[in-house]
Amino acid sequence: MLHASLPGEATAWLTVAQSGAVIRYVEEGEREPFGVWLGCGVTPRAHQTCTLVTHLLGLRIRKLERQTTTEPVGLGFGSGLGFGAGAPFP
């Protein structure tokens, strides 16, 4: 498992398991499913890459969630290259 912390924080805010499952830690350390990557367990470098990309996208999602909006925010991933998002990236 690889973890990522928010800037200035000592604890992880998300974890990417070698299976590709992503867990986000919310208030009081509660675990929340945050998606799944495919192919993260192929090599250690792939696992690190999945963690880095999750951290970067997660920061953006977190920012969008904190804005005052009524529309849900999330990411959707499928097979193949690229990704889709539930909210536009300005």
Summary of the structure (lengths in Angstrom):
residues: 90
radius of gyration: 13.2
end to end distance: 31.6
largest distance: 39.5
contacts: 200
relative contact order: 0.15
helix: 29%
strand: 27%
